Amino acid sequence: MGVKVVSISRNSIFYKAGLRKGDSIVAINGKEVVDVIDLMFYKGESVSLKVKRDKGTFELNFNDFDYGGVEFEELKAIPCRLRCLFCFMDQMPKGLRSSLYFKDDDYRLSFLYGNYITLTNLKERDLIRIKEYNLSPLFVSVHSTIPSIRSFMMGSERAGEIINDLKKLSKYCKFIHTQVVLCPGINDGYSLEKTILDLADMFPFVRSVAVVPVGVTKYRDGLFPIKPVGKGDAIEVLKTLLSYGERFLRDLGTRFVFPADELFIKAGLDLPPPDFYEDFCQMDDGVGMISYFLSRVRRYGRKRKLRVTLVTGGMFSPYLDRALKMANFSDYQILPIKNRFFGRYVNVTGLIAGKDIIETVKRQALYKDIWIPDVIFNDDGLTIDDMNKLEIQTCLPRHVTVVPSDIDSFLDFVS
């Protein structure tokens, strides 16, 4: 047990107190440390740390606990044991880095990063910890509240107990956000409406439902045949979701159910204004992300020439163009990248492969300076197909710059 220090700043109070890389914090105020969650909730308090180094231990005491300047080893995530018929990771090509094939179902990652969990593997000790540390909100993948449909979609009879699981979780967790991955012909229609109503009955414990279209790649050989969400599907689903949203707004004071941006785009409809999304609680799930982006654009007094080619995904390209025009920029090229790596149904910017960038830029880029959004790279600076910025630039007779995806940071960068 304990959490291992993988790096520490020499300016950190912990370094000055004697903590070093390779040490493990095994107890805090006499309580065993399981993971970094145990440390997070002592911030600002007086603490006594028990530290293990080699075969011995020692104590460090702090009056105002804050582990800034210390990086701990990553959580050993709880793996997902389900076989969801729509799982994106099962649709990955072979030969990529191993982390891309790991599926987690971890309540801690749900709290820390907004990862969705299924509730099929929560133990009593996990529930107690959720309550003790007030780990709210959590994010739960529901998909359907009809037991037979959810069990079918997730490849487990256990998954059909979702209503009971939610009721049990409500005794330990203050509130949650939920998700429905829409698979045409499976959990749309009656299933979708029943799911929305069942979850609304649990408001305010269930605070919101995000409805997102299933992602389908070209690597589905041997998998269940999933139909991608088409224009007609998106239009029909939006009729349902927007109708319920208006009803809930009257009855609950919130729209409660929020369609993903991609549904509006597939339907050929304008995106709602920012106030439609209330507090943007599901933005990381692609709900309201574009409206938020546009709402943050700052207009400059005179036109400013960029003379750069900006790489982005096909779905976002017209909105990036609109944002730059709103900011009064000119002389730029928006270069949407066709996703040959995953196939024609994947158009989000974050899943663009380095090789697709190279091929498209070589053929179509107008300017020598190429700007690539940072969302295309992971924390290690790698694209989905394991290319870094230097490798991309080496393959191009251009200057490549990685720019912030966040609109405020992007505009500051341009300024």
C-alpha positions in Angstrom: 0.0 0.0 0.0 0.9 3.7 -0.1 1.7 6.1 -2.9 5.1 6.4 -4.5 6.8 9.7 -5.3 7.9 9.7 -8.9 9.2 13.3 -9.0 9.6 16.1 -6.5 10.6 19.8 -6.9 13.6 20.9 -5.0 11.6 24.0 -4.1 8.9 21.9 -2.5 8.4 22.0 1.3 8.4 18.2 1.1 11.9 18.1 -0.5 13.2 20.5 2.2 11.6 18.3 4.9 13.4 15.2 3.5 11.0 13.6 1.1 12.7 12.1 -2.0 11.9 10.5 -5.3 11.2 6.8 -4.7 9.8 7.3 -1.2 6.3 6.0 -0.5 3.7 7.7 1.8 2.1 4.8 3.6 0.0 6.6 6.2 -1.5 10.0 7.0 -2.4 10.9 10.5 -2.2 7.2 11.4 -4.5 6.1 8.6 -3.3 3.8 5.9 -2.9 5.4 2.5 -4.4 3.4 -0.3 -3.9 5.9 -3.1 -3.7 9.6 -3.8 -7.4 10.1 -2.9 -6.4 9.6 0.8 -4.0 12.6 0.5 -6.3 14.9 -1.4 -8.8 15.5 1.5 -6.2 16.6 4.1 -5.3 19.8 2.2 -4.8 22.7 4.5 -4.8 20.5 7.6 -2.0 19.6 10.1 -0.8 16.2 9.2 1.7 13.6 10.1 3.0 11.4 7.2 4.5 8.0 7.6 7.1 7.6 4.8 8.7 4.4 3.7 12.2 4.4 2.2 13.9 1.1 1.4 13.2 -1.1 4.4 12.7 1.6 6.9 10.1 4.3 7.8 10.2 7.8 9.2 7.7 10.6 9.9 7.2 14.1 8.4 4.9 16.7 10.0 3.3 19.6 8.3 1.0 22.4 9.6 -0.6 23.3 6.3 -0.7 20.2 4.1 -0.5 20.8 0.3 1.5 18.4 -1.8 2.3 20.9 -4.6 5.6 20.2 -6.3 5.2 16.4 -5.7 4.1 14.0 -8.4 2.9 10.6 -7.4 2.6 7.4 -9.4 -0.5 7.0 -11.4 -3.5 5.2 -9.9 -3.6 1.5 -10.7 -7.0 1.7 -12.4 -9.7 -0.9 -11.8 -10.2 -2.6 -15.2 -13.6 -2.9 -17.0 -14.7 -6.5 -17.3 -17.6 -5.9 -19.5 -17.9 -6.5 -23.3 -20.0 -3.6 -24.4 -21.0 -4.1 -28.0 -20.3 -0.4 -28.8 -17.0 -0.1 -26.9 -14.6 2.2 -28.9 -11.5 0.5 -27.6 -12.6 -2.8 -29.1 -12.6 -1.0 -32.4 -8.9 0.0 -32.3 -6.4 -1.3 -34.9 -3.7 -3.7 -33.7 -0.1 -2.5 -33.0 -0.7 0.7 -31.0 0.6 1.4 -27.5 -0.8 -0.9 -24.8 -2.5 1.9 -22.9 -4.9 2.5 -25.7 -6.4 -0.9 -25.2 -6.9 -0.6 -21.4 -10.5 -0.1 -20.4 -11.1 1.3 -16.9 -14.2 1.1 -14.7 -12.9 3.0 -11.7 -14.9 5.3 -9.4 -11.8 7.2 -8.5 -11.1 8.2 -12.1 -14.7 9.1 -12.5 -14.4 11.6 -9.7 -11.0 12.9 -10.7 -11.3 13.1 -14.5 -15.0 12.5 -15.4 -14.5 9.0 -16.7 -17.8 7.1 -16.9 -18.3 4.0 -14.8 -20.9 1.1 -15.0 -21.5 0.5 -11.3 -21.1 -3.3 -11.9 -17.9 -3.7 -9.9 -18.4 -1.4 -6.9 -17.6 -3.1 -3.6 -19.0 -2.1 -0.2 -15.5 -0.7 0.7 -15.7 1.5 -2.4 -19.1 2.9 -1.5 -17.9 3.6 2.1 -14.9 5.5 0.6 -17.2 7.5 -1.7 -19.2 8.6 1.2 -16.3 9.3 3.5 -14.5 11.5 1.0 -17.6 12.9 -0.6 -16.6 11.8 -4.1 -19.2 13.7 -6.0 -20.1 14.0 -8.8 -19.5 10.6 -10.3 -20.3 9.9 -13.9 -22.3 6.8 -14.8 -22.9 5.1 -18.1 -26.5 4.0 -18.1 -27.4 3.5 -21.8 -30.8 1.9 -20.9 -32.7 1.3 -17.7 -34.5 -1.6 -19.4 -32.6 -4.6 -17.8 -32.6 -6.8 -21.0 -31.3 -4.0 -23.2 -28.6 -2.8 -20.9 -27.5 -6.4 -20.3 -27.4 -7.0 -24.0 -25.5 -3.8 -24.7 -22.9 -4.4 -22.0 -22.5 -8.1 -22.4 -23.4 -8.9 -18.8 -26.5 -10.0 -16.9 -25.2 -8.1 -13.9 -25.5 -4.9 -15.9 -29.3 -5.2 -15.9 -29.4 -4.2 -12.2 -28.8 -0.5 -13.0 -31.9 0.9 -11.2 -31.0 -0.9 -8.0 -27.3 0.1 -8.4 -28.3 3.7 -8.7 -30.6 3.6 -5.7 -27.8 2.0 -3.6 -25.2 4.5 -4.8 -27.6 7.4 -3.8 -27.1 6.5 -0.2 -23.3 7.1 -0.5 -22.9 9.7 -3.2 -24.5 13.2 -3.2 -25.1 13.4 -7.0 -24.1 12.0 -10.3 -24.2 12.7 -14.1 -25.2 10.0 -16.5 -24.7 9.1 -20.1 -26.5 7.3 -22.9 -24.5 6.1 -25.9 -27.1 6.1 -28.6 -27.1 3.0 -30.8 -29.8 3.1 -33.5 -32.2 0.2 -33.4 -31.1 -0.9 -29.9 -31.6 1.8 -27.2 -33.4 4.5 -29.1 -37.2 4.9 -29.3 -39.1 3.5 -26.3 -35.9 2.5 -24.5 -34.5 6.0 -24.7 -37.7 7.6 -23.4 -38.1 5.2 -20.5 -34.5 5.7 -19.6 -34.9 9.4 -19.5 -38.0 9.2 -17.4 -36.5 6.6 -15.0 -33.5 8.8 -14.4 -35.6 12.0 -14.0 -37.5 10.2 -11.2 -34.1 10.1 -9.4 -33.5 13.9 -9.7 -31.8 15.6 -7.9 -29.5 12.7 -7.2 -29.2 12.2 -11.0 -28.4 15.7 -12.2 -28.2 15.2 -15.9 -28.3 12.8 -18.8 -26.0 13.3 -21.8 -27.1 11.5 -25.0 -24.2 11.0 -27.4 -24.1 9.1 -30.7 -22.2 5.8 -30.9 -18.7 6.0 -32.3 -18.1 3.6 -35.2 -14.6 2.9 -36.7 -13.7 0.8 -39.7 -12.2 -1.9 -37.4 -15.4 -3.8 -36.5 -14.6 -7.1 -38.1 -16.1 -9.8 -35.9 -18.0 -7.4 -33.7 -21.7 -6.8 -33.5 -22.9 -4.8 -36.5 -23.6 -1.3 -35.1 -25.4 1.2 -37.3 -23.9 4.7 -37.1 -26.3 7.5 -36.2 -27.4 9.1 -39.5 -29.2 12.4 -40.2 -32.7 10.9 -39.9 -31.8 9.2 -36.6 -30.4 12.5 -35.2 -33.4 14.5 -36.2 -35.8 12.0 -34.5 -33.7 11.7 -31.4 -33.5 15.5 -31.1 -37.2 15.9 -31.3 -37.5 13.6 -28.3 -34.7 15.1 -26.3 -35.7 18.7 -26.9 -39.3 18.0 -26.0 -38.3 16.3 -22.7 -35.9 19.1 -22.0 -38.6 21.7 -22.2 -40.8 19.6 -20.0 -38.1 19.1 -17.4 -37.2 22.8 -17.5 -40.8 23.6 -16.3 -41.0 20.7 -13.8 -37.5 20.4 -12.4 -36.0 23.8 -13.2 -33.3 22.2 -15.5 -33.4 20.7 -18.9 -31.9 17.6 -17.4 -31.3 15.8 -20.7 -28.7 17.3 -23.0 -27.9 16.2 -26.6 -24.3 16.0 -27.8 -23.1 18.7 -30.2 -22.6 15.9 -32.8 -26.4 15.2 -32.9 -27.2 18.8 -33.9 -24.4 18.7 -36.5 -25.6 15.3 -37.9 -29.1 16.6 -38.1 -28.0 19.8 -39.9 -29.4 22.0 -37.2 -27.9 25.1 -35.5 -26.3 24.5 -32.1 -28.2 26.0 -29.1 -26.9 29.1 -27.4 -24.7 28.8 -24.3 -27.6 29.3 -21.8 -29.2 26.1 -23.2 -26.4 24.1 -21.5 -26.8 25.7 -18.1 -23.6 25.0 -16.2 -22.0 22.9 -19.0 -21.9 19.9 -16.7 -21.4 17.4 -19.5 -19.0 19.4 -21.7 -16.2 16.8 -21.5 -18.7 14.4 -23.2 -19.1 16.7 -26.2 -22.2 18.4 -24.9 -22.1 22.2 -25.4 -18.4 22.3 -26.1 -18.7 24.2 -29.3 -21.2 26.8 -27.9 -18.9 27.3 -25.0 -15.9 27.7 -27.3 -17.7 30.4 -29.4 -19.0 32.2 -26.3 -15.5 32.8 -25.1 -14.2 34.4 -28.4 -12.9 37.9 -27.9 -13.1 40.3 -30.8 -10.1 42.4 -31.7 -10.5 46.0 -33.0 -8.7 45.6 -36.3 -8.1 42.6 -38.6 -5.0 40.6 -37.8 -3.4 38.4 -40.3 -2.3 35.0 -39.2 -0.8 33.5 -42.3 -1.0 30.0 -40.9 -2.7 26.7 -41.7 -4.8 25.4 -38.7 -5.3 21.6 -38.5 -8.6 20.4 -37.1 -11.3 17.7 -37.3 -14.0 17.8 -40.0 -16.8 18.3 -37.5 -15.2 21.3 -35.8 -13.7 23.1 -38.8 -16.7 25.4 -39.7 -16.9 26.5 -36.0 -13.2 27.2 -35.7 -13.5 29.3 -38.9 -16.5 31.2 -37.3 -14.5 31.8 -34.1 -11.5 33.2 -36.0 -13.7 35.5 -38.0 -15.5 36.7 -34.8 -12.1 37.4 -33.4 -11.3 39.5 -36.5 -8.5 37.3 -37.8 -7.8 37.0 -41.5 -5.4 35.3 -43.9 -5.5 31.8 -42.5 -6.5 28.4 -43.7 -8.7 25.9 -41.8 -7.6 22.4 -42.9 -10.0 19.7 -41.9 -8.3 16.3 -41.7 -10.2 13.4 -43.1 -9.8 10.5 -40.7 -8.5 7.7 -42.7 -7.0 6.1 -39.6 -10.4 5.3 -38.0 -12.7 5.7 -41.0 -15.3 8.2 -42.2 -17.6 8.1 -39.2 -15.0 9.5 -36.8 -14.6 13.3 -37.2 -13.6 14.6 -33.8 -10.3 16.5 -33.6 -8.9 14.5 -30.7 -8.8 11.3 -32.7 -6.8 12.6 -35.6 -3.7 10.5 -36.5 -0.3 12.0 -37.2 -0.1 10.2 -40.6 -3.4 11.7 -41.7 -2.1 15.1 -40.8 1.1 14.6 -42.8 -0.7 13.3 -45.9 -3.3 16.1 -45.9 -0.8 18.9 -45.2 1.5 17.8 -47.9 -1.3 18.0 -50.4 -3.4 21.0 -49.3 -1.6 23.3 -46.9 -1.3 26.9 -48.1 1.1 28.3 -45.5 4.5 27.2 -44.2 3.4 27.5 -40.6 1.2 24.6 -39.4 -0.7 24.9 -36.2 -1.9 21.6 -34.6 -4.2 21.7 -31.5 -2.8 20.1 -28.4 -5.9 17.9 -28.0 -4.5 15.7 -30.7 -1.6 14.7 -28.5 -1.7 12.8 -25.2 0.2 13.8 -22.0 3.3 12.1 -23.4 3.1 14.2 -26.6 1.9 11.4 -28.8 -0.9 11.2 -31.4 -3.2 8.2 -31.5 -0.8 6.5 -33.9 2.3 7.2 -31.7 3.8 10.2 -33.5 5.2 13.2 -31.8 5.5 16.8 -33.0 9.1 16.4 -34.1 8.3 13.3 -36.2 5.4 15.1 -37.9 7.6 18.1 -38.6 10.4 15.9 -40.0 7.9 14.5 -42.5 6.8 18.0 -43.7 8.7 20.9 -45.3 6.8 23.1 -42.8 7.2 24.6 -39.3 4.8 22.9 -36.9 3.5 24.5 -33.7 1.3 22.8 -31.1 -1.3 25.4 -30.0 -3.8 25.3 -27.0 -7.2 23.9 -27.7 -8.8 26.0 -24.9 -10.2 29.1 -26.5 -8.9 31.6 -23.9 -5.4 30.1 -24.0 -5.6 30.0 -27.8 -6.5 33.7 -28.1 -3.7 34.6 -25.6 -1.3 32.5 -27.7 -2.3 34.3 -30.9 -2.0 37.7 -29.2 
